[in-house]
């Protein structure tokens, strides 16, 4: 069972024997590997899977998990699960053997995610997805214990009532960072569109139509380790087209004109979240507004839309929420005021009818 060169193609192949699920010995060949090492690694993982050995890598075990759970979960649930796994979990654990992942590894992974200012409820969701895989390994593959339980949890199951800037507070903050055009335009775009930070950092000039005054959201940017990673948006409905106000289109045009020889595939904001974290701190200190994180600008945009009277459905479409329930649950504390206004309006209509 050694890898060898395929004389017909010049690539590597590996011949091997294994025991199938009926207990019968089989012989097979796998071809097309670029290197000997790649062929040997594939064989090791394949045999580990066939033997249900937890020496297989996390990514290989995940294929077993998907094959089973894909028959038991709804398609949309599996899509969400795979998205979180691909972006938030596999880059850290994919090549580690299942049996070698310890609570200390989980803690290090948690710490790195918590530095990225994700919402507490989203951190909890990510943690739950990883824990589910280890629970599956404990139940069906005799993993001694779930390392996530020993590591402890991260995030929160329920969202706390959020804090955000009012429009007046944002304008004060915006004035305080106007001395740096990149910062000013990044924060203005976040506030007046409600897009996610990853969506903002992934924007290219091709995505912005200044004549039609639209921004197409079709990807997200993340920095994983030392790599720039472009992925699809967080949810299928995250792909959307946002209409922008005239003043923002004018500002973006001026911003574009400030660069030399702009290409369509150039990133509009070639900066990092760490740069913006530093800039938001600078602006808060200079303007005197309350200290908030970058994601709060998305909440500020949603609260502004609610105040202006837009429906939850309209807000969900603009924010790219997969379900309208997400919008209602996230911003439910802002709607009682609108309900009071609605009741007052009905009372006024009734009183006028008595005249």
C-alpha positions, 0 to 999 in steps of 0.5 A: 500500500505504497504510493507510486507514479502512474506511468500513463499520467505522471501523477501519483496513485496509491493501491490499497486494501480495506474492509468494507461495512460488510466485513469483506476485504476489498482492493482499490486504486486512487489516482490523480495526486500531484505529490507522493505526500498528498497520496499518502495523506489521502490513504491514511485518512481513508483507512482511518475513516473505514476503521472509524478511527479518531486518528483521522483529521477533523475535516475527514470526520466532518465528511462522515458527520455531513453524510449522516446529518445531511439525511436528518436536517433541513437543507437550509440548516445544513447550509448554515452549518457548512458555512460556519464550519468552512469559515470559522472552524475548519481553518483552525481544526481541519488538519488536526486529528480528532483525538488530538484536539484538546480543551486548550486548542478550543480555548485558543480558538475561542480567544481569537474569535472573541477578539473579532467583535462578533455578536455574543449570540453569533459566538454562541452559535459558532461554539454550538456547531463545533460542540455538535461535531464532538458530541456526535463523535462521543456518541457514535465513535467512542470519543472519550469526551467533548473537549468543548465542555471542558473548555467552557462556552463563549458568547450568549444564548440571548441578545442583551438590549443593544446600545447604538448611536442616534443619528445626532451622535453618529454625525458628531462622531463622523465629524471627528474622523473627517480628517482621514478620508478613508475612515470617514467614508468607511464609517459613513458607508457602514452607517447609511447602508447597514452592511456588515463589516466583512461586506464593507471590506470586500467591496470592489469598485465594480460593486458600486454603481454610482449612476444607479446609486446602488451597492451590490453585496455579493461577498465578505472579507476576513483575515484568517491567520495571515491570509486574506479570505473572500467568502460568500455573504453570511446567508443566501439572502446576504447577496443583495443590492442596496440603494444608497442616498444621493449624498452618499453616492456623491461622497463615494464619487469624490472618494473614488476620484481621490485615487490614481488609476482606479481599477474595477477590482480594486477594494474600495476600502483596502484596510483592516478591521483593526485599523477601523477599531483604532479609528473608532476609538480615536473618534469616540475620544475626540467627539465625546460620544459613548464607546461602541464597537463597529458592529453597532453601526449596523444596529444604528442603521436599523434603529434609524429605519425603524424610527423612519417607519419602515417595516420589518420586512423592508429592514430584513431585506436591506440588512440581508437577514435570512428570516424576518424573525431575525429582524424582529427578535434582534430589534423587538425592543425598538418596536414598542414605541412604534406600537404606541404611535400606532395606537395613538393614530387609531385613537385619533382616527376614532375620535375624528369619526365621532365629530 
